[in-house]
Amino acid sequence: MTLPRGRPGSAGDVKPRLSRDVIVLGLIAFFVMLGFGVVIPVLPVYVRDFGVGYVEVGAVVSAFALMRLLASPFVGRMIDWAGERTILTVGIGIVAASSALLGLAQSYPEALIWRGVGGIGSAMFSVSAMTLLLGSTPQAMRGRSVGFYQGGFLIGGMAGPALGGLLAGISLTAPFFFYAGTLVLAGLVGVVLLKPKRVQQVAEAVEQAHVPFRTVLRDVRFQAACLANFSAGWASMGVRSALIPILVVEVLRGPAAWTGIAFAVAAVAQTAMLAPAGRFVDTVGRRPAIIGAFAVAGATIFLIPFAPNIWILIIILCVYGAAAAFMGTAPAAAVGDAAGAKSGNPVAVFSMMSDLGAIIGPLAAGLLVDMFSYQAAFGSATVLLVAASLFALRMPRLRRATPEVAA
């Protein structure tokens, strides 16, 4: 049934707005990623100061992602028991404490342990935040809400590394204490501003009803979203982040600083596309967004090792960044559509798929480079991205929501 549009200035013309919870979660994401970005450039140098080799340095970096992966299956149960808001706050507190203790570490084993503990807290935060975001947002606004939330991460991620370089000039431990401080601030924002209980509108009552986890697992929308998240983790966090820095130095014969510049420009392109991506996902649909974005991403990442110079590489990365705005928005919205409000376990599985791709991707890419070539390594990402695009063809075609329903 189509609702009347109404006269100009009437309630029917009210534009859809992001809820307070979504805005608060975006602010929290900014503070979390700002601190995370401060630590990342410094962490390998800090760990090397303990007199260990590069394998041990890699273990500390991987410990965070590994513990995120192992902890995620339990976070859904925690949310069912204590609620999203509580688990989000506790998770941020764990990461804050572990970051401060990492800065105080006196040995390599201590650094390894505290970095791993931080991964547990990160899983608690990320899964509960996404569950709260999807559960407190109407279906017709999920794309824009996820895009706004991701925007907080991207902006914080762009500002963090530059600030981390300045703090590292003061002390190698200063970034870790700064990270702890930004997390405390993020936790306070959540405690003060997030609503203790979500009040659902009567019109959303059917949509927000509990969906059994087994039913969600059989839902093709959820399956497509998980495959998409795995391929995105493999391509973006694995192949792209692991190989492009080496490609720039060893193939293009450029300074390492070129990598940072290229990634920064691509991040700006991705951030600029988040709002259009969110609107597209909400008005046109999740299915066409996943099909198109993952196909474009697959084509562009295949072209990366053929770039003749840094300028062409930056253009390719910008196109990939624009596609990544859709890649991060549409699958998450599809999870919310499939799981409804009580989506703790589905969101945990969805998050695990990205972590799994980010862990396996770099290892597989490095092996493919050693055995074959850069083209083979980037080609592995292309295969997965195109597979996600093709699988999304199975998703149902949904009727577009009217502006009044979205409002």
C-alpha positions as CSV (number, residue, x, y, z in Angstrom):
1,M,0.0,0.0,0.0
2,T,1.4,3.4,-1.0
3,L,1.0,6.2,1.5
4,P,-0.2,9.6,0.3
5,R,2.7,12.0,-0.5
6,G,1.0,15.0,1.1
7,R,1.4,18.7,0.4
8,P,4.7,20.5,0.5
9,G,5.6,21.2,4.1
10,S,3.4,18.4,5.4
11,A,4.6,15.4,7.3
12,G,4.8,13.4,4.1
13,D,7.7,15.6,2.9
14,V,9.8,15.2,6.0
15,K,13.2,13.9,4.9
16,P,14.5,10.7,6.7
17,R,17.0,11.5,9.4
18,L,19.6,9.5,11.2
19,S,18.6,8.5,14.7
20,R,20.5,9.7,17.8
21,D,22.0,6.3,18.4
22,V,23.4,6.2,14.8
23,I,25.0,9.6,15.3
24,V,26.5,8.6,18.6
25,L,27.8,5.4,17.2
26,G,29.5,7.3,14.4
27,L,31.1,9.6,16.9
28,I,32.3,6.6,19.0
29,A,33.7,5.0,15.8
30,F,35.7,8.2,15.1
31,F,37.4,8.2,18.5
32,V,38.1,4.5,18.3
33,M,39.7,4.6,14.9
34,L,41.6,7.8,15.7
35,G,43.4,6.0,18.5
36,F,43.8,2.8,16.5
37,G,45.3,4.8,13.6
38,V,47.7,6.5,16.0
39,V,49.0,3.1,17.2
40,I,49.3,1.1,14.0
41,P,52.4,2.9,12.5
42,V,54.2,2.8,15.8
43,L,53.5,-0.7,16.9
44,P,56.1,-2.6,14.8
45,V,58.8,-0.2,15.8
46,Y,57.8,-0.4,19.5
47,V,57.8,-4.2,19.4
48,R,61.2,-4.3,17.7
49,D,62.6,-2.4,20.7
50,F,62.3,-5.7,22.7
51,G,65.1,-7.2,20.6
52,V,62.9,-9.6,18.6
53,G,62.7,-10.5,14.9
54,Y,60.2,-9.7,12.3
55,V,58.3,-12.9,12.8
56,E,57.6,-11.9,16.4
57,V,56.6,-8.4,15.3
58,G,54.1,-10.0,12.8
59,A,52.8,-12.2,15.6
60,V,51.9,-9.2,17.7
61,V,50.2,-7.5,14.7
62,S,48.3,-10.7,14.0
63,A,47.3,-11.4,17.6
64,F,44.8,-8.6,17.6
65,A,42.9,-10.0,14.5
66,L,43.2,-13.6,15.7
67,M,41.7,-12.9,19.1
68,R,39.0,-10.9,17.4
69,L,38.1,-13.9,15.3
70,L,38.2,-16.3,18.3
71,A,36.1,-14.0,20.5
72,S,33.4,-13.1,18.0
73,P,31.3,-16.3,18.4
74,F,30.8,-15.6,22.1
75,V,29.9,-11.9,21.7
76,G,26.4,-12.7,20.4
77,R,25.6,-14.7,23.6
78,M,27.0,-11.8,25.7
79,I,24.7,-9.4,24.0
80,D,21.7,-11.7,24.6
81,W,22.7,-11.8,28.3
82,A,23.7,-8.2,29.0
83,G,22.6,-6.1,26.0
84,E,24.4,-4.2,23.2
85,R,25.1,-1.0,25.2
86,T,26.7,-2.9,28.1
87,I,28.9,-5.1,26.0
88,L,29.9,-2.1,23.8
89,T,31.1,-0.2,26.9
90,V,32.9,-3.1,28.4
91,G,34.6,-3.9,25.1
92,I,35.9,-0.4,24.8
93,G,37.1,-0.5,28.4
94,I,39.0,-3.7,27.7
95,V,40.8,-2.2,24.7
96,A,41.6,1.0,26.6
97,A,43.1,-1.0,29.5
98,S,45.1,-3.3,27.2
99,S,46.5,-0.4,25.2
100,A,47.7,1.3,28.4
101,L,49.2,-1.9,29.7
102,L,50.8,-2.5,26.3
103,G,52.5,0.9,26.6
104,L,53.8,-0.2,30.1
105,A,55.0,-3.7,28.9
106,Q,58.5,-4.7,30.0
107,S,58.9,-7.7,27.8
108,Y,57.8,-9.2,24.5
109,P,55.5,-11.8,26.0
110,E,53.6,-9.0,27.8
111,A,53.3,-7.0,24.6
112,L,51.9,-10.1,22.8
113,I,49.4,-10.9,25.6
114,W,48.1,-7.3,25.9
115,R,47.7,-6.9,22.2
116,G,45.7,-10.2,22.1
117,V,43.5,-9.0,24.9
118,G,42.8,-5.9,23.0
119,G,41.5,-8.0,20.1
120,I,38.9,-9.6,22.5
121,G,37.6,-6.1,23.5
122,S,37.6,-5.0,19.9
123,A,35.3,-7.9,19.0
124,M,33.0,-7.0,21.8
125,F,32.8,-3.4,20.7
126,S,32.5,-4.0,16.9
127,V,29.8,-6.7,17.1
128,S,27.7,-4.9,19.7
129,A,28.0,-1.6,17.9
130,M,26.8,-3.1,14.6
131,T,24.1,-5.0,16.3
132,L,22.8,-1.9,18.0
133,L,23.1,0.1,14.7
134,L,21.1,-2.4,12.7
135,G,18.5,-3.1,15.4
136,S,17.8,0.6,16.1
137,T,17.5,1.6,12.4
138,P,14.4,1.1,10.1
139,Q,15.1,-1.0,7.0
140,A,14.7,2.0,4.7
141,M,17.5,3.9,6.5
142,R,20.0,1.0,7.1
143,G,22.3,1.9,4.2
144,R,22.7,5.5,5.2
145,S,23.1,4.6,8.8
146,V,25.9,2.1,8.1
147,G,27.5,4.6,5.8
148,F,27.5,7.3,8.5
149,Y,29.0,4.8,11.0
150,Q,31.7,3.8,8.5
151,G,32.4,7.5,7.9
152,G,33.4,7.9,11.5
153,F,35.9,5.0,11.1
154,L,37.4,6.4,7.9
155,I,37.8,9.9,9.1
156,G,39.4,8.7,12.3
157,G,41.6,6.3,10.4
158,M,42.8,9.2,8.1
159,A,43.7,11.5,11.0
160,G,45.2,8.8,13.2
161,P,48.5,7.9,11.4
162,A,49.6,11.6,11.0
163,L,48.9,12.2,14.7
164,G,50.7,9.0,15.6
165,G,53.9,10.2,13.8
166,L,53.9,13.3,15.9
167,L,53.3,11.4,19.2
168,A,56.1,8.9,18.3
169,G,58.5,11.9,18.1
170,I,57.7,12.4,21.8
171,S,57.9,8.8,22.9
172,L,57.2,5.3,21.4
173,T,54.8,4.7,24.3
174,A,52.9,7.9,24.0
175,P,50.6,6.7,21.2
176,F,49.4,3.8,23.3
177,F,48.4,6.1,26.2
178,F,46.7,8.4,23.6
179,Y,44.8,5.4,22.3
180,A,43.7,4.5,25.8
181,G,42.5,8.1,26.3
182,T,40.5,8.2,23.1
183,L,38.9,4.9,24.0
184,V,37.9,6.2,27.5
185,L,36.4,9.2,25.8
186,A,34.5,6.9,23.3
187,G,33.2,4.8,26.2
188,L,32.0,7.9,28.1
189,V,30.2,9.1,25.0
190,G,28.4,5.7,24.8
191,V,27.4,5.6,28.4
192,V,26.1,9.2,28.5
193,L,24.4,9.5,25.0
194,L,23.3,6.0,23.9
195,K,19.8,5.2,24.9
196,P,19.6,2.5,27.6
197,K,16.7,0.8,25.9
198,R,15.6,1.2,22.3
199,V,12.0,2.2,21.8
200,Q,10.7,0.6,18.6
201,Q,7.9,2.2,16.5
202,V,4.7,0.2,16.0
203,A,5.3,0.2,12.2
204,E,8.6,-1.6,12.7
205,A,7.2,-4.2,15.1
206,V,6.9,-7.0,12.5
207,E,10.4,-6.3,11.0
208,Q,12.1,-6.2,14.4
209,A,10.6,-9.5,15.6
210,H,13.2,-12.1,16.6
211,V,14.4,-14.3,13.7
212,P,15.8,-17.7,14.7
213,F,19.6,-18.0,14.0
214,R,19.0,-21.1,11.9
215,T,16.6,-19.2,9.7
216,V,19.1,-16.4,9.3
217,L,21.8,-18.9,8.2
218,R,19.5,-20.2,5.5
219,D,18.6,-16.7,4.2
220,V,20.4,-16.0,0.9
221,R,20.7,-12.4,1.8
222,F,22.8,-13.3,4.9
223,Q,24.8,-15.8,2.9
224,A,25.6,-13.2,0.2
225,A,26.6,-10.7,2.9
226,C,29.0,-13.2,4.5
227,L,30.7,-14.1,1.3
228,A,30.9,-10.4,0.4
229,N,32.5,-9.6,3.8
230,F,35.0,-12.5,3.5
231,S,36.1,-11.4,0.0
232,A,36.3,-7.7,1.1
233,G,38.5,-8.7,4.0
234,W,40.7,-10.8,1.8
235,A,41.0,-8.1,-0.9
236,S,41.2,-4.9,1.2
237,M,42.8,-5.9,4.5
238,G,44.8,-8.8,3.0
239,V,46.0,-8.4,-0.6
240,R,45.6,-4.6,-0.9
241,S,47.2,-3.6,2.4
242,A,49.9,-6.3,2.4
243,L,51.2,-6.0,-1.2
244,I,50.7,-2.5,-2.4
245,P,53.4,-1.0,-0.1
246,I,55.9,-3.6,-1.5
247,L,54.6,-3.0,-5.0
248,V,55.3,0.7,-4.7
249,V,58.9,0.3,-3.5
250,E,60.0,-2.8,-5.5
251,V,58.1,-2.5,-8.8
252,L,57.4,1.2,-9.2
253,R,60.7,2.1,-7.5
254,G,59.2,4.9,-5.4
255,P,59.7,5.9,-1.8
256,A,57.6,4.3,0.9
257,A,55.8,7.6,1.5
258,W,54.0,7.1,-1.9
259,T,52.0,4.3,-0.3
260,G,50.7,6.6,2.4
261,I,49.7,9.2,-0.1
262,A,48.0,6.8,-2.4
263,F,46.0,5.2,0.5
264,A,45.1,8.6,1.9
265,V,43.7,9.8,-1.5
266,A,41.8,6.6,-1.9
267,A,40.3,6.9,1.6
268,V,39.1,10.4,0.7
269,A,37.4,9.0,-2.4
270,Q,35.8,6.3,-0.3
271,T,34.6,8.7,2.4
272,A,33.1,11.1,-0.3
273,M,31.1,8.1,-1.7
274,L,29.6,6.9,1.6
275,A,26.6,9.2,1.5
276,P,25.7,8.4,-2.1
277,A,26.3,4.7,-1.5
278,G,24.0,4.8,1.6
279,R,21.2,6.4,-0.4
280,F,21.7,4.0,-3.3
281,V,21.5,1.0,-1.0
282,D,18.3,2.3,0.7
283,T,16.5,3.4,-2.5
284,V,17.7,1.1,-5.3
285,G,18.6,-1.9,-3.2
286,R,21.2,-4.1,-1.5
287,R,21.3,-6.6,-4.4
288,P,22.4,-4.2,-7.2
289,A,24.8,-2.4,-4.9
290,I,26.6,-5.7,-4.1
291,I,26.5,-7.0,-7.7
292,G,27.9,-3.7,-9.1
293,A,30.4,-2.7,-6.4
294,F,32.1,-6.1,-6.1
295,A,32.3,-6.5,-9.9
296,V,34.0,-3.1,-10.1
297,A,36.3,-3.8,-7.2
298,G,37.3,-7.1,-8.7
299,A,38.2,-5.5,-12.0
300,T,40.1,-2.6,-10.4
301,I,42.2,-4.7,-8.0
302,F,43.2,-6.9,-10.9
303,L,44.6,-3.9,-12.7
304,I,46.7,-2.7,-9.7
305,P,49.9,-4.8,-10.5
306,F,49.8,-3.5,-14.1
307,A,49.9,0.2,-13.1
308,P,52.9,1.8,-14.9
309,N,53.3,4.6,-12.4
310,I,52.1,6.0,-9.1
311,W,49.5,8.3,-10.7
312,I,47.7,5.5,-12.5
313,L,47.9,3.5,-9.3
314,I,46.2,6.3,-7.3
315,I,43.4,6.5,-9.9
316,I,42.8,2.8,-9.7
317,L,42.8,2.9,-5.9
318,C,40.3,5.8,-6.0
319,V,37.9,3.7,-8.1
320,Y,38.4,0.8,-5.7
321,G,37.7,3.2,-2.8
322,A,34.5,4.4,-4.4
323,A,33.4,0.7,-4.8
324,A,34.5,0.0,-1.2
325,A,31.9,2.5,0.0
326,F,29.2,0.3,-1.4
327,M,31.0,-2.9,-0.3
328,G,31.0,-1.8,3.3
329,T,27.4,-0.5,3.3
330,A,25.2,-3.0,1.3
331,P,26.3,-6.3,3.0
332,A,25.8,-4.9,6.5
333,A,22.3,-3.6,5.6
334,A,21.5,-7.0,4.1
335,V,22.4,-8.7,7.4
336,G,20.0,-6.3,9.2
337,D,17.3,-7.2,6.8
338,A,17.8,-10.9,7.3
339,A,18.3,-10.9,11.1
340,G,16.1,-8.1,12.3
341,A,16.6,-6.4,15.7
342,K,18.1,-9.3,17.7
343,S,21.1,-9.8,15.4
344,G,23.9,-10.4,17.8
345,N,24.9,-13.9,16.6
346,P,24.4,-13.1,12.8
347,V,26.5,-9.9,13.2
348,A,29.2,-11.9,15.0
349,V,29.4,-14.5,12.1
350,F,29.3,-11.6,9.6
351,S,32.2,-9.9,11.4
352,M,34.2,-13.2,11.6
353,M,34.1,-13.6,7.9
354,S,35.9,-10.3,7.4
355,D,38.5,-11.2,10.1
356,L,39.0,-14.6,8.5
357,G,39.7,-13.0,5.1
358,A,42.0,-10.5,6.6
359,I,44.0,-13.2,8.3
360,I,44.2,-15.7,5.4
361,G,44.5,-13.1,2.7
362,P,48.0,-11.8,3.4
363,L,49.4,-15.3,3.9
364,A,47.9,-16.6,0.6
365,A,48.9,-13.4,-1.2
366,G,52.5,-13.7,0.0
367,L,52.6,-17.3,-1.0
368,L,51.2,-16.5,-4.5
369,V,53.8,-13.8,-5.0
370,D,56.6,-16.1,-4.0
371,M,55.4,-19.0,-6.2
372,F,54.0,-17.1,-9.2
373,S,53.7,-13.3,-9.4
374,Y,52.0,-10.2,-8.1
375,Q,49.3,-10.7,-10.8
376,A,48.4,-14.0,-9.4
377,A,48.1,-12.6,-5.9
378,F,45.9,-9.7,-6.9
379,G,44.0,-12.2,-9.2
380,S,43.0,-14.2,-6.1
381,A,41.2,-11.2,-4.8
382,T,39.5,-10.7,-8.1
383,V,38.2,-14.2,-8.1
384,L,36.6,-13.8,-4.7
385,L,35.2,-10.4,-5.3
386,V,33.6,-11.5,-8.6
387,A,32.3,-14.6,-6.9
388,A,30.6,-12.4,-4.3
389,S,29.1,-10.3,-7.1
390,L,27.7,-13.4,-8.9
391,F,26.4,-15.0,-5.7
392,A,24.4,-11.8,-5.0
393,L,22.4,-12.5,-8.2
394,R,20.5,-15.0,-6.0
395,M,19.3,-12.3,-3.6
396,P,15.6,-11.5,-3.9
397,R,14.6,-8.3,-5.7
398,L,13.0,-6.1,-3.1
399,R,10.4,-3.4,-3.7
400,R,11.9,0.1,-3.2
401,A,10.7,1.8,-0.1
402,T,8.8,5.0,-0.6
403,P,10.2,8.3,0.8
404,E,7.3,8.4,3.3
405,V,8.1,5.0,4.7
406,A,11.8,5.9,4.9
407,A,10.9,9.0,6.9
